[in-house]
């Protein structure tokens, strides 16, 4: 992974410049397709058979299906700017769901739509419901999709997406379906942070969903539904944790760059050590998923702690750089806004802390020797 990390770090100056422009004017998102970082993220999340003209930079060999590779790449790009890491065109989070749940025809259908600068969306959250999977109100009836989703990243600009819905009561009545674009009932939401990610609200008013667009149709019901959705979400959590860790480490380095004479009592070394410890936990959780042995409790621990560290590191950086730091250092001010969004990507912290607590009670948290 050292080569992948080095490639990402070389991209940081261009990513930060793009992130500043994106925050000033979200319409510049179209220009992200020209960034080498966008090509890298697309290759990391796309199996080689579907990459088309996209090639990994500097001779890197990327599987296109590795959660660990995706986590490391997003962490490296987020070190430059997390909004860029999330706003680049490509498979992103829905690609993980299609790779994990889809059959060969569904993968072909999805990835074939992503040639060039094409965005995708992952629609779980609903108004008044949040992301509580068991309370989904969006429904699949007689092959048609009805309902509303909110806070959908890249939703209004996407050419394909994955929507979680319900075809029947109970946990086994949950489905994930492929949708050909958001349709006419999509509008962008106004946000203070992560402005360029195009968070959107989408209404589905009888959108036709053919039977072959139901993800996991080849799997038995107990491996689809609630269980299948959870597996897809678990693969997305280490990468989100990686984004948070990238911001946390960048905030520490930013202080060192602008205040090189800070004494050891500033606590940066201790904070950096905790970031490294959580990174190891997150990378181990991602590697376990790649081996088919993911531990949901440890995945939750990594995601929750990484988001907490992003908050702590950016807050500490603002304190160390002085009372006017958020006015004097635009990058840091943007990170203080953007990092709030990590809390809600792939589950709020309270949900993950509850998962860790349950794992400690049952003995599932600690890895098997």
C-alpha positions in Angstrom: 0.0 0.0 0.0 3.0 2.3 0.3 3.0 3.0 -3.4 -0.6 3.9 -3.4 -0.1 6.2 -0.5 2.8 7.9 -2.2 0.8 8.5 -5.4 -2.0 10.0 -3.4 0.3 12.4 -1.5 1.8 13.6 -4.8 -1.8 14.7 -5.9 -2.4 16.8 -2.7 -1.6 20.3 -4.2 -3.9 19.8 -7.2 -6.6 18.4 -4.9 -6.5 21.3 -2.5 -6.7 23.8 -5.3 -9.7 22.0 -6.8 -11.3 21.8 -3.3 -11.0 25.6 -2.8 -12.6 26.2 -6.2 -15.4 23.7 -5.5 -16.2 25.4 -2.2 -16.4 28.8 -3.8 -18.5 27.6 -6.7 -19.9 24.0 -6.7 -20.5 24.3 -10.5 -16.8 23.7 -10.9 -17.5 20.0 -10.1 -17.4 19.2 -13.8 -13.7 20.0 -13.8 -12.9 17.3 -11.3 -13.0 14.7 -14.1 -9.7 16.1 -15.4 -7.9 15.5 -12.1 -5.5 12.5 -11.9 -7.2 11.9 -8.4 -10.5 11.2 -10.2 -8.9 8.6 -12.4 -7.3 7.0 -9.4 -10.5 6.8 -7.4 -12.4 5.4 -10.4 -9.7 2.7 -10.9 -9.7 1.8 -7.2 -13.5 1.2 -7.2 -13.9 -0.3 -10.7 -13.0 -4.0 -11.6 -10.4 -4.1 -14.4 -12.9 -5.5 -16.9 -15.0 -2.3 -16.8 -12.4 0.4 -16.7 -12.4 1.3 -20.3 -9.8 4.0 -21.0 -9.1 4.5 -17.3 -5.7 3.3 -16.2 -4.1 3.3 -12.7 -1.3 5.9 -12.5 2.4 5.2 -12.3 1.9 1.5 -13.0 0.0 0.7 -9.9 -1.8 -2.6 -9.9 -5.3 -2.2 -8.4 -7.8 -5.0 -8.1 -10.8 -2.7 -8.3 -12.6 -4.7 -5.6 -10.4 -4.2 -2.6 -11.9 -2.4 0.4 -8.4 -1.7 1.7 -7.2 -0.2 -1.5 -10.3 2.0 -1.6 -9.8 3.1 2.0 -6.2 4.0 1.5 -6.9 6.0 -1.7 -9.7 8.0 -0.2 -7.6 8.7 2.9 -4.8 10.0 0.7 -7.1 12.2 -1.4 -9.0 13.5 1.6 -5.7 14.6 3.1 -5.9 17.2 0.3 -9.7 17.8 0.4 -12.5 15.5 1.5 -15.1 17.2 -0.7 -13.0 16.4 -3.8 -12.7 12.8 -2.6 -16.5 12.5 -2.4 -17.5 14.6 -5.4 -15.3 13.0 -8.1 -17.2 11.1 -10.8 -17.1 7.3 -10.7 -18.6 4.3 -9.0 -18.1 5.5 -5.4 -20.4 4.0 -2.7 -22.9 2.5 -5.1 -20.1 0.7 -6.9 -19.4 -1.2 -3.7 -23.0 -2.3 -3.4 -23.1 -3.5 -7.0 -19.8 -5.3 -6.7 -20.9 -7.0 -3.5 -24.5 -7.8 -4.3 -24.9 -7.7 -8.1 -24.6 -10.5 -10.6 -22.5 -10.3 -13.8 -25.2 -8.7 -15.9 -26.0 -6.1 -13.2 -22.3 -5.2 -12.9 -22.1 -4.8 -16.7 -25.2 -2.6 -16.7 -23.9 -0.4 -13.9 -20.3 0.1 -14.8 -20.9 0.5 -18.6 -22.7 3.7 -17.7 -19.6 5.2 -16.1 -17.4 5.8 -19.1 -16.0 9.4 -18.9 -17.2 11.9 -16.3 -20.3 10.1 -14.9 -21.5 10.3 -11.3 -23.5 7.8 -9.3 -25.7 8.0 -6.2 -26.4 5.9 -3.2 -29.9 6.6 -1.8 -30.7 5.4 1.7 -31.7 8.3 3.9 -35.3 9.5 4.0 -37.1 12.6 5.3 -38.3 12.1 8.9 -36.8 8.6 8.9 -33.0 9.1 8.6 -31.0 6.1 7.6 -32.8 3.6 9.8 -33.0 0.7 7.4 -35.8 -1.1 9.2 -38.0 2.0 8.8 -37.7 2.5 5.1 -40.7 4.1 3.5 -39.6 4.0 -0.1 -41.4 1.0 -1.6 -41.2 -1.2 -4.7 -44.8 -2.1 -5.8 -45.6 -4.1 -9.0 -42.2 -3.2 -10.5 -42.4 0.5 -9.8 -40.6 2.6 -7.2 -42.3 5.1 -5.0 -40.9 7.3 -2.2 -38.5 10.1 -1.4 -34.8 10.2 -0.5 -32.8 13.1 0.9 -29.1 14.0 1.5 -28.2 11.9 -1.6 -24.6 12.6 -2.6 -24.2 13.6 -6.3 -27.9 12.7 -6.7 -29.1 15.3 -9.1 -26.1 15.0 -11.4 -25.8 11.1 -11.4 -26.4 8.9 -14.4 -27.0 5.7 -12.3 -27.6 4.8 -8.7 -28.6 2.3 -6.0 -31.8 2.9 -4.1 -32.7 1.0 -0.9 -36.5 0.3 -0.7 -39.0 -2.1 0.7 -41.1 -4.7 -1.2 -42.6 -6.3 1.8 -42.8 -5.9 5.6 -40.0 -7.0 7.9 -36.3 -7.1 7.5 -36.3 -9.6 4.6 -38.5 -7.3 2.6 -35.7 -4.8 2.0 -34.2 -4.6 -1.5 -31.5 -2.6 -3.2 -32.4 -1.7 -6.8 -30.5 -0.1 -9.7 -31.9 3.1 -11.1 -31.0 4.7 -14.4 -30.4 8.3 -13.2 -32.3 10.3 -10.6 -35.0 11.4 -13.1 -36.8 14.8 -13.2 -37.7 14.9 -9.5 -34.2 15.6 -8.2 -33.0 18.9 -6.7 -29.9 19.9 -4.9 -30.0 20.8 -1.3 -28.2 23.8 0.2 -25.4 22.8 2.6 -22.8 24.6 4.6 -20.2 21.9 4.4 -19.1 19.5 1.7 -20.7 22.0 -0.7 -19.4 20.4 -3.9 -20.8 16.9 -3.3 -24.2 17.9 -4.6 -26.4 16.5 -1.8 -29.8 16.1 -3.3 -33.4 15.3 -2.6 -35.0 12.8 -5.0 -38.6 11.8 -5.4 -39.5 8.5 -7.1 -43.0 8.6 -8.5 -43.6 5.2 -10.1 -40.2 4.8 -11.7 -40.1 1.4 -13.5 -37.7 -1.2 -12.0 -37.4 -4.3 -14.2 -36.8 -7.6 -12.3 -33.2 -7.7 -13.5 -32.5 -4.4 -11.7 -33.1 -5.9 -8.2 -29.6 -6.4 -6.8 -28.9 -9.8 -5.5 -31.7 -11.4 -7.5 -29.5 -14.5 -7.8 -29.1 -14.8 -4.0 -31.4 -16.6 -1.6 -33.7 -14.2 0.4 -31.6 -14.5 3.6 -28.5 -13.2 1.8 -30.4 -10.3 0.2 -32.8 -8.0 2.1 -31.5 -6.7 5.4 -28.4 -8.9 5.5 -27.4 -8.0 2.0 -27.9 -4.3 2.6 -25.8 -4.5 5.8 -22.9 -6.3 3.9 -22.9 -3.5 1.3 -22.9 -0.8 4.0 -20.1 -2.5 5.9 -17.8 -2.3 2.8 -18.5 1.5 2.7 -17.6 2.2 6.3 -13.8 1.8 6.3 -13.5 4.1 3.3 -15.5 6.8 5.1 -13.3 6.3 8.1 -10.3 6.7 5.8 -11.6 10.1 4.7 -11.9 11.2 8.3 -8.4 10.0 9.1 -7.0 11.9 6.1 -8.5 15.1 7.4 -7.3 14.5 11.0 -3.7 13.8 9.9 -3.8 16.8 7.5 -4.9 19.1 10.3 -2.0 18.1 12.5 0.5 18.6 9.6 -1.1 21.9 8.8 -0.3 23.2 12.3 3.2 21.9 12.1 3.7 23.8 8.7 2.3 27.1 10.0 3.6 26.9 13.6 6.9 24.9 13.4 8.1 26.1 16.8 5.2 24.7 18.8 6.4 23.0 22.0 5.8 19.3 22.7 3.1 20.3 25.2 0.9 21.2 22.3 0.0 17.5 22.2 0.3 17.0 18.4 2.6 14.0 18.8 0.1 12.2 21.1 -2.8 13.1 18.7 -0.8 11.8 15.8 -0.2 8.6 17.6 -3.9 8.0 18.2 -4.6 8.7 14.6 -2.0 6.0 13.6 -3.6 3.5 16.0 -7.1 4.1 14.6 -5.7 3.9 11.0 -4.3 0.4 11.9 -7.7 -0.6 13.2 -9.5 0.7 10.1 -7.0 -0.9 7.7 -7.3 -4.3 9.5 -11.1 -4.1 9.3 -10.9 -3.4 5.5 -8.4 -6.2 4.9 -10.7 -8.6 6.8 -13.6 -7.6 4.6 -11.4 -8.4 1.6 -10.8 -11.9 3.0 -14.6 -12.4 3.6 -14.2 -12.2 7.4 -15.4 -8.7 8.2 -16.1 -7.9 11.9 -19.0 -5.4 12.0 -18.1 -4.4 15.6 -14.6 -3.5 14.7 -15.7 -1.8 11.5 -18.0 0.4 13.7 -15.3 1.1 16.1 -13.0 2.4 13.4 -15.6 4.5 11.8 -16.7 6.1 15.0 -13.2 6.8 16.3 -12.0 8.2 13.0 -14.8 10.7 12.8 -14.2 11.7 16.4 -10.5 12.3 15.6 -11.3 14.5 12.6 -13.4 16.7 14.9 -10.7 16.8 17.6 -7.8 17.4 15.2 -9.4 20.2 13.3 -10.6 21.8 16.6 -7.2 21.5 18.1 -5.6 23.0 15.0 -7.9 26.0 15.2 -7.0 26.6 18.9 -3.2 26.3 18.2 -3.2 28.6 15.2 -4.9 31.4 17.2 -8.2 33.1 17.8 -8.5 34.3 14.2 -7.4 31.0 12.7 -10.6 30.2 10.8 -10.5 33.6 9.2 -6.8 33.5 8.4 -6.6 29.9 7.1 -9.4 29.2 4.6 -8.4 25.5 4.3 -8.8 24.9 8.0 -12.1 26.8 8.1 -13.4 24.5 5.4 -12.2 21.4 7.2 -14.1 22.5 10.3 -17.2 22.7 8.2 -16.7 19.6 6.1 -15.8 17.2 8.9 -19.3 17.5 10.4 -20.6 15.5 7.5 -18.5 12.4 8.3 -20.6 11.8 11.4 -23.6 10.9 9.3 -22.0 9.2 6.3 -22.7 5.4 6.8 -24.2 5.7 10.2 -24.2 8.2 13.1 -21.7 7.7 15.9 -24.2 6.6 18.4 -25.2 3.7 16.3 -21.6 2.6 15.9 -20.9 3.0 19.6 -23.9 0.8 20.4 -22.5 -1.8 18.0 -19.2 -1.7 19.8 -20.8 -2.1 23.2 -22.9 -5.1 22.0 -19.7 -6.6 20.6 -17.9 -6.3 23.9 -20.8 -7.8 25.8 -21.0 -10.8 23.4 -17.2 -11.2 22.9 -17.5 -10.5 19.2 -15.4 -7.3 19.3 -12.0 -8.8 19.8 -10.6 -10.8 16.8 -10.4 -14.5 17.1 -6.8 -15.7 17.8 
